[in-house]
Amino acid sequence: MTILSQGELWYLIAWLSALIGSAYLLMRCPECYEISTRIYWKFLLQPWKMFSFVVSTALLALAAPYSGDPTWDYADSIIVALFTYTTSPWAVGVLYRSVKAGTFSLKVFVALSLFFTPCWSYDFYILIRDGYYPATWLPNLVISSTIALSAALFWNLAWHPDKGTCFAFMHDPWLEASAVPLKKLLIAAMIITVPFLLMLGIFLYQAQ
């Protein structure tokens, strides 16, 4: 039996509505959203991005048994990582470019919904697995959002001969940034990932 408080029920209805609305918009006009196009997936499936996704997912999953957190297991590690990888780079790019241009459209609504998808997928998984809404939903919202932002910046790293290392979404054409070896982006990548690794290490240490 699933148990929800009134507040949790309304929160669940709100984010489910946001995701259903976003799915409708994406299906109605897929060409209006880069995440539905081939060019985005070509941008996302560059070898170094796929490699780093596999490594980071493995770290999260392997750390689960040692976390001391009963809500952290292999399944939600993989689910959250998958949504983070596939949606966050596009969502953050859209939000940055929209704020810079001063334009707020349905694309911003979809981007915000997809940005929080990793967090909501965790909530939904725990709800289905355990039959109650996770009490950690608010800390998870903050932590997941921080991880999603870091991951989005990481997988938007690009290198241009005349600009050096930068974030792809800061320049046009955004999704046509050339595939480059990770070694060209190593310093920037370390700056972004070290805080995440430290946070993971501290969490695991305190859980022991």
N, C-alpha and C positions, 0 to 999 in steps of 0.2 A: 504493500500500500504506500502510495506517494504522499508525503506530508509537506505542505507548504503553508507558510504564514501568509496573511493578506498582502503584506509588503513584497514578499518574495514572488507571490503570484502575479502581482502587477508588474514587477520588474521582468519576470519571465515573458509575460504577454508583450511588454514594450519591445524587448530585444528580438523576440520571435517575429513581431510585426515588422521591425526594421529590416530583418534579414529576408523575410518573405517579400516585402516591398522592393528591396534591392534586387532579389532574384527576378522579380517581374520586370523591372526596368532593364536588367541585363538581357533578358530573353526578348523583350519588345524591340530593343535597338542595340544589338551586340556591337555593331560597328561604332557606336557612340562612346564605348568604354574600351580603352586599350587593353584591359585585362582579358577581354574576350577575343582579342586578335592574335594572329599568329606571331606578329612582331614582338609582342610582350613575352610570349613563351620562348621565343628565340633569345631574347634578352636575358630571361631568367635561367635558361638551361645552358648557359656557358659553363664549360668544364669546371672552372675553379669555384663557381657558385654551387654546382651540384656536389662537388667534393666537400666543400665546407658545410653544406647542409647535412650530408651523411655523417660527418664527424660530429657536428654539434648535436644532432639527434641522438647519436650513439652515446654521447656524454650524458645527456639528460636521462636517457633510458637506463643506462648502467648505474647512474647515481640514485635512482629511485629507491632501491631496497635499503640504502644506507641513510636515507633522508630522515627517517623517523616520522614522516608524514604519511598517514594512511590513505590520503587522497592522491598521493603521487605514486603512480605505478607505470609499468611499461606502456600500457595502452594510451593513457592520456599524455604521456611524454611524446609519443609518436604523433598523436592527433594534433596536439597543440603545435608541435614543431612543423608539421605539414601545412597547417593553415598559416602559420607565421611566414613560412617560406613563400607560399604561393600568393598571399594577399597583401602582406605588409609593404613590400617594395613599391607596389602600385599605389596603395592607399596613401602612403606618406608622400610620394611624388606628386600625386594629384592635389593633396592638401597644401603642400608647399607652393605649387604653381598657382593654385586658386587664390591663396592669400596674397601672393606677390602680385598677381594680376588684379586683385580686388574683385574677383568674380565668384559668385556663390550660386551654384546650380544643383540640379539633381545629381550630378556627378560627385559633388561634395558629400551629399547624403549617402550615396553608395560607398564612397571611399571611407567615410566614418564608420559605417556599418561593418565593412570588411576589415577595418583596422582592429575592431574589437572582437572579431570572429574567434581568434585564438582563445581569448578569455571566456567567451560564451560557450565555446565547444567544451572547455573544461567543466564549466558549470553543468552543462547538459549531460555530459558523461557521468559525472558524480550523481546527478539526479536520477538517471536511468539505473546506474549500478547499485546505488545505496537506498534509493527511494526517498531521499530528502534533499533539499537545496543546500549546497555546501555553506557552512557557517563562515568559511574563508573567502566568500565571494568578493568582498570589498578589498581585502589585501591582494587577492588574486587579480582584481581589476587594475590595481596600481602596478603590481609586479609584471603582469602580462603585457600591459601597455608599455612599460619601460623596456622590456625585452623586445617587443614588436618594433618599437622605435629604433632601438640599437640594431636589430636585424635588418630593418629597412635601409638604414644608412649604410650598413655593411654591404648589402647586396646591390646597392646603388652606386658603389664605388666604381669610378671609371678613370681612365687615364687618356689624356690627349697630348700629342707632341707639343702643342703651343700653350696648353693650360696646365699640364702636369696632372697630379691627382686631384680629383674633384668628385662631386656627387652628380651622377648622370642627369637627374631631374632638374639641375640648375641651369642646364644648357639645352639648346635646340640643335639637332633633333634629339629628344630625350632618349628614346628607346633604340636608337641606332648607334649607340656607343659601341665601339669596336671591342671584340673579345680580346683580352690581354692576359698574360700570365699573372698569377697572384703576386709574384715577387715584385712586380712594378707597384703594387698597392700595399706592400707588406707593412710599412710604417703606419699608414692610416688604418689599416685593418687591425693592427695590434692595439692602437689607441682606442678603437671602438670595442674590441673583444676583451681586453684585459679587465676592465671593470666588471663585465659579466662573469668572467671566470673567477674573479676574486669574490664576487657575491655568492656564486655557487659554492666555492670552497668554504667560505665563512658559514653559510647555511648548513652544509654537511658537517662541519666541525662542531657547531653548536648543537646539532641534533644527536651527537654521540653521547 
